[in-house]
Every structure is written in C-alpha cells, then in structure tokens.
Amino acid sequence: MRLLIVGTLDGQLGAASQIAMDRGAKVTHASDIEAAMNLLRSRGADLLMVDISLDIPRLIPRLNAEHFSLPVVACGINTDPKTAAAAIRGGAKEYIPLPPEADLIAAVLQAVSEDSQTFIYNDPVMKNVTALAKQVAPSEASILITGASGTGKEVMARFVHENSKRLQKTFVAVNCAAIPENLLESELFGHEKGAFTGAVARRIGKFEEADGGTLLLDEISEMDVRLQAKLLRAIQERQIDRVGGSKPVNIDIRIIATSNRNLQEEVKSGNFREDLFFRLNVVNLHIPSLSERPKDVCALADHFAKKYADINHVDYRQLSREAYTVLTSHTWPGNVRELENAIHRAVLLASGDTIGKAAIMLPDASGNLVMTEAYAGGDLDTTNTLSEDDVNVAKMVGRTVAEVERDLIIDTLKHCLGNRTHAANILGISIRTLRNKLNQYQSDGMAVPQPGVGGQRASV
C-alpha cells in the first residue's frame, strides 16, 4: 500500500510513518495540500493520512475535481470533536487521534486498504484454481480472471502479483466500470497540462503508476470499444500516449484483467475486440461462485469473524455449529462480499461465548435484511438451558422486522461515529438506501447520530 502523509501531524509524523511502514506500507510525506496534490499527480497513492489542522473539507473537492479516488484519514492531537466531525462530514473516512497507537493505525490501514486482503480458501475446487495461479504467477503472461461479482477476482489478482517476480513493485488496480467513459482514457494513460478542461497540471495515469509492477484492469468488459484499441496498442507496444502528449512513454507492466461477463459472448455481440480478448486471455483463471465451494464458506466466515472482532475492538467469538449450518445453507448470490457483510453484522450483534445463528442476518428476496429463523420464528426450545444468545432472541420475539432493522442501523451508525458511507458498507446496503431509511426515522421523530457523533439511541 502506498501511503501519503500530509502535514506535520503535530510532531507525530515519524511515529505514524514508522507504524505504517512496519505494517508494509510505502510512505511518502508532503508538507501541505499543494505538495500532496503534486505528488499524487506524479506518483499516485492508495491512502492519504492528513493533519486535521489542514483544510480537509477543501481538499476532498480538489481530489474529486482531478478524479483522484482514494480514502482520506484525518489525524490530530487533542482535537476538538467539532473539528473531527467537520473532517468526516467533509469526506474523511476515519479519524485517528494522536499520538498514534500501533493497533489503531493497523486497524485503520486494514479497513481502508485493499492491500490487506487475505486470500482464504479451503475447498478442493479453489485449491485447483490456486495451484494454477501459483504456476503461472512467475511468468510475464497476461491473465484473465473471470467469475461472478463478489467471488474474489481482485483478491486472486493480488495473489498472483504476490507470487510473481514483480512482488517488490507496485500493484495498481483500476475499476473500469466505476470511471465515466469520457474520463477513463485519462485515468489509464494520464494527460498533459491543458489537454482538456480541468487538466490543471500534468498527471500520470495508471499505466505509469504501475511501471515495473502489475496493473489490474477490473471489469474490463465495461470499457468502450474505441478505448480498447488504444489499450491493445499499449499492451503490444509497451508504450502509452498521454492525452494531449506529443511523444510516447515506455512502460514495463504485467496486465491482469477481470470480468464478470462471458467475454467470448461479448466478442460475438461486437462489444469487445477479439484481438484484445486473445491478448488478455493467455491464461484464464475462473473463480467459482461461493455456492460451488461450500468448504470456503466456513473458512472465510472464521477469517471475517476474527478480522471484524479486531477492527471493532470486541472479544473474538467462534461461530456455533448452528451458525455454520445457517451459513452453508444460504445460496450467497452476493458471494464473498455478501458473506463478509453478514459476518461483520454478526460480530456486532453477537453476545455470549459464541456467534450463534441468532446473530446471522441475511437479505431476503427483496434485498432487505431479515433475521434467520432463530429471530423470526418465535418457536424457541426452552426445555434446555438457554444461552445468552437465546435470551437475546427471546427479547426479539413480538417485535417487527422493521423495528429490529431500525435498531441495527442506528447502532451501526453510532459505531461508525455517524459516518454514513462506513455504516452502509458494514450493513451491506447502498448509501441511498441508508439515507432513505434515516430520513424516515427522522420523520418519525427519532434522533439519528450525525457525522462525528455516536450519541445514544433514542426510543420511539
């Protein structure tokens, strides 16, 4: 992970840098926002850690204006809570108090950095895919990774990079589906100052950022056919042209691409160039859906339970046998991403010595979160000794799903200090859905935590 620290951090710069480097981050420093912008244009970064004394609410729009998509973490010593809240309202993902605590910085880096993703597998199907990935990783061959959304294609791409000869170089990922078509060319190849409206300075693209390392083109099937021609030339010639540039720039990269579509069908329909498909598909790694690798469900659930217990500073609890049964019985249309959200919720909801099935909340056909039968059924076996989870379940009986969902949303928002984006990610719902529900709660007279403020849950 490439970390850019901006400002002096009240004399805690060295300590914060050392902690980050001990966690594997490559750290660069900038004295102020202008210096930070220049470094981003020339080198790029994966995460900004910014002194809260700087104008973070002004920094975020500047990043957006130049299409830098990276998280910002605010840091400060003895900071007024209002200042921290303003930074989060302005777009900062997290706030870290100084002097820095190693565990806290490690947790934040893990939460916001994709480089911390761990490749977990236990199913024979995935063992076969992984064996092929290890075999081809040391080569320079382009690799196409296919599979449904949420199966872990980007995690597999990082696994290939980490087992390649380019391990010590940069891994750069660009989501072709998340960037507007008219901006993707500049994002990939960079631009010169004045190349178009808003090009206030020269900026290198993802190809140059990844020079010497690996470039992941995520969801490449979403790329416009006209831009595919320029991409093909870059792969063949190992040269790129910045938008508005007068001479080509040499590059040395390894290309990995992913797609959740059938690219052969896309070629037949004219949506994807056949010559580009063959250039990318030297080796194909297909990631099966989670429902096709049941032994991975339990292995991943254990991993996420430990991960989110650590992040949320709660005691680690193992999943009960009944919880495993609920998890392995689900079809997981959202694959690993859906499973991760479900376990994160369960870590927050669980009580007692284990994570019981009562803590597992899954989406129904409409996409709304609903309880498993332990919550919703109401038929509790009271002939045996009740666990703490069973007691909590009993307290749920007689309440509506909407009431329990409301409390879960509010409690999660409190945990996130009012950060809507973070809360939506934990809950596994869109930010729009979350805002609509919060607006409804406020209309009903309920107090909703504001950014930077945990607060107490108000009763209705």
N, C-alpha and C positions, 0 to 999 in steps of 0.2 A: 504494500500500500504506500502511495506517495502522499505524505502529509505536509501541508504548507502551514507553518505557524506565523501568524501576522500580529505584530506589535511586540512590546517588551514583556507583557504578562506580569507586570509589577515585580520584575526581578526573578520570576519563577521560570523564565524561558529555558534555562539549562536543565532544570529538573524535569520539566514537562517533555523536553526533547529526548532526554535520556530514557525516560519511561517508555515513550513511544518507540524509540529505536530498539529497546530491549524486547518489545513485542513484535519486532520485524518490520517496522515502518521505515521508509526512507524519508528523512526530514529535511525540509528547506525552510529558511527564515526570510521574512520580509518585514521591514521596519514599519511600513504603513500600508494603507489600502492601495495607493498608486503603485508602489513597488510590488504588491501582491498581484495586481492586475497584469503588470508587465511579465511577471514570472509565469502566470497562468497562460499568457499568450505564447510564450516561448518554450515552456516546458510541460505545462499541464499539471494536474494534481488530482487526487481522489478524494481528499478531505481538507477542509480549512478549519484551523483552530484559531479563533480570533479574539484578541484582547477586547473585553467588553467596553473599555474606555473609548474604543474607536466607534465610528458611526455604522453599526451593523445594519440598522434599517435602511441606510443609504447604500450600503454595499450590495445587499441582495438584489435590488433592481438593476444595478450595474452588471452583476453576474448574469441576470436574466436577459438583459439587453444584448449582451455579447454571446448568449446561448451557452454559457458555462453551466452544466448541470452537475452539481456536486454538493454534498451536505456541508453545512456550516455549524460548528460548535462554538458557543460563546464561553469565555473563561474570564474569571475575575476574582479579586480578593476583597473580602468584606463588602460585597456588592449589595446595594440597595435592592430589595426584592422587586421594586417597580422597574429598575433598570434591567434586571434579568427578564422580567415579564415582557418588557418592550422589545428586547432582543428576540425572544421566542415569537412574539407577535409579528416581528419584522421578518421572520423566516428562519431563524436559527433552529436547528433540530433538537439540540440539547444545551444544557448549561452545566459547566464544571466549576465548582468553587476551588480557589487556590488558597494555600499551597496544595499542589496536586497529590492525590492519593493514587498509588500504583494500581490498586484494584479497580478504582473508579474509572481511571483513564483506560485501563484494559477493557472494562465492560463497555464503555462508550465506543472504543475502537471496534470492538467485536460487533456491536449493534449497528453501527453505521457503515462499516467497511465490508464490502463484498469479498475482500481478500481473505477474510476469516472463515469463509465457508469450508466445512469439513466434508469430505467425501465418505459417506457412510453407506455400507452395503453388506448384506449377509445372504441374499437369495442366490441360488445357483445361476439363475438367468443373468443377474447383474455381474456375477463373478466371471462369466464368459465374456461379457462386454468389456469389463475392466481388463481382462487378460489381453484382449486385442488392443485396447487403448495403450497399455504398457508396452506392447510390442512395437507399435508404430510411433510412439511418442518421440524417441530419439531421432527419428528421420526428419527431413525437411518437407515431407509431403503435406499438401493441403488436406484438411479433414472436414467432412460434412457430418454434423451431428443432428440427427432427426429424432422426433418424438413429440408427444402431445405437450401442451402447455403445462408447466409446473412439474415436469418429470425430473428436472435437474440437468438440463443440457448445458447451462453455463457452468455449473459445478464440474461437469465432466470436462469441459473445455479447460478449466483451470487445472484439473487433474493432469491432463495431457501436457500443459505447459510446465507443471511442476516436475514432470518426469522427462522433460526434454533437455536438450543441450543448451537451451536458452533460459534455463531456470533463473539465472542471476540477472537477467534482463527484465524489461518491463512487460507486464501483461496489461493490455488496454482493451476494454470492451466498449462497443458502441451498439446501442439498440436501434436498428434501422426502422423499426415500427414506431418508435417514440418521438422521432425527429421529423418535423414537417418536410415534405418533399423538396421545397424550394431552399431549405437550409442544409439538407443532408450532404450535398456536394461540398460545401464549405466546411462542414463538420469533419468530413473524411479527409479532404485534401488541403484544407487551410485556405487562406486568402491573403492578398496583399492590401495594404492600406489604400482605401478609396476604391476598392474593386466593386463595391456596391454601397447603397445607402446603409449606414450603420457600421461600415468597416472602418473604425476609427484608428486602427493600427494593424500591422502585420500580425497574423496569428497562424501558428502551425496547426495542422489537422491531426486526426487520429493516426494516420499512417506515419507521420513523422514522430509523433509521441511514442509510437511502438517500435521505432527503429532499433534493430538489434534484438527485439523480443517477439512477442506474439500479439497479433491483432485478432480479436473476436468480433465477427460481424453477426450480431444476434438478430434472428428473424430476418434473414437476408431476402426471403421471398417477398417482403413488403417493399423492396427497393424498386423504383421506377425503371422501366426497361431502358430508357435513354441513359440513365446513370450507370446501368450495368455495363454498357460499352466502355465507359471510362474506367470502371473497376477492372474489367477484363484486361485492358491495356496495362494498368498498374501492376497486376499480378504477373503478366507475361514479361514485361519490360523491366520490372523492378524500378520503375520511375513514376513519379506523380507530378502533376502540374497544379500549383496553387491557383485558385480562382483569381484572375487578374495578373497572374505571373507571366514573366517573359522567358523563363528557362526552366527546364525540368529539374526535379530534385531526386537524387538517387536514394533508394530505401532498401533496407535489408530486414525483412519481416517474414514470419510464418503465419499463414492465414488459416483460421478456423472459422467455419460458418455454421449457423444453426437455423433450423426451420421446423415449424410445427405443421407445415403443409407437405403434400406429396409433390416434390419439385418436378418429377417426371410428368405428372399431370399438368403442372403449371407450364412446362415446356410445350406440351401438346396444345394447350389453350393459347399460347402466344404471350403469356405473362412473364416468362422467364427465358433468358437466352440459353440455347442448348450448349453453345461453346463455353459459356461461363459455368454451366452446370457440370460439364466434364472437367473443367479446370479445378473446381472445388471438390468434386466427388472422387478424388483419388482414393480416399479411404472413407467408408461410411460407418459411423457408429450409431446404431439405433438404440435409443433408451426406451425400454418398455414402460407402459403405464404402471402405476403403483399397484393396481389391482392384479397385475400379472406377476408381481414379485412379492407375495404375501410375507415372506420372512423379513423383507426390508421394512415392513410397517412397524414391527416391534423394535427392530434395531434403531430406526430413525426416531421412534417415539421416546425411547430411552435417552437418546442423544439430546433431543429437544427438551426433555424434562430437566436434564442437568444444565443445559445451556440457559434456560429461562429462569431456573431457580437461582443461578448465579447472577444473572443480569438484574433480577428483581429483588435480590438480597433476601431470599426466603430459604427456609430449610429444604434440602432436596428430599423428595419423596419418590419412592419407586411406584410404578403403576401396578395396580392389583390385577389378579387374574381376570376378574370380571371386566376391568377396563380394557385389557388386551382383547378380550372377546368382542367388546363393542367396536374397537378399532379395526380388527381384522374382518369384521362382518360388513363394514362400510365399503362402498364401491370407490370412494375417493375420486370423483370427477375432476377435482382441482389438484389431484396428485400430491406431490411432496409439499407444495406450497399450502394446500388446504390442511394437510396433516400438521404442519408446523404451527399454523394459526390455532388449530384445535388444541394442541398440547400447551401452547402459550396460555390460552384461556384456562385450561385445566389446572395449570400451575397456580394461577391467580385465585381460582375458585376452591381448590382442594383444601381439606383440613384433615386432621388425624395423622396416622402414621404412613398412609399410602395415598396415592391418587386413585380414588375409586371411580366406578362408572358414573356416579352421580355428578362428577366434575366435568364429564365429557359432553360438550355441546356441539352439535353438528347442524349444518344447514339443511332445511327441508327442500322440497322441490321448487319452492318459490324463491329460495335463497336466503330466507330468514333463519336466524339461529333458533334452534329448538332444543329442548332437553332430551336426553336419552330416556329410556323407559323408567329409569330409576327416579327421575324427576317427574315425568309427565304421567306415569301410570297410576300412581297413588296406591298400588297394592303392595305395601311393604310387609315383609315377613317379620313379625315381631316375636316369633316364638324363640328365636335365637338372640344372643347378646347383641345389642345394637352397637355398631361402631360410631365414631364421631361423625363420619360421613353420612351414616344412616340417620342420625339425629338431625343433621342439617337438611337431609332430604325430606324428613318428616315436616320440617318447618316450611318447606316449599309447597306441600300439599294444600290445595284450596286456593292458591294464588294463580293468577293468569300468566300465560307465557309472556304477555306484553309487560307485566309488572316485573317479572324476573329479568327480562331482557333490558328493561329500563335501568334497573339497579346495576346490572353488569356493565352497561355502557357508562353510567355515571361513575362507578367505582374505577373502571379502567381509565376514564378521563382524569380522575383525581390522581391516580398512579402516575399518569403522564404529565402532571402539572398543567393540565388544560391544553396540551399540545394535540390538536385535532388530527394532524397527519399521523403522528405516532400511535394515537389511540385507534384510528381506523385500521392501521396495519396490524395491530395486535388482535383486533376484533374480526379481521378478515372481511371487512366491508369497505365500500368505496367512501371517499371523503364526502361525496354528495349525499349518500345515504345517511352518514353520521350527522351531517349538518341538518338535514331534514328532520331527523329524529330529535335533535337538540332543540330545534326551533319549536317542535311540537311540545316538548317538555316545558319549555319556557312559556309557551302559550297557555299551558295548563297550570302555570304558577309555580313551577319547580325551579329552584336555584341550580344553575349549571356552572361548573367550575370554569373560570376564564383562564386564558393562557398565563402560565407562571404561577397559578394559584391552585392548590389542591383542594382546600375547603372541606366542609363536611357535607355529606349527602343530606339534602333536605327531604323531609317526609311530605307526602302529598295528601 
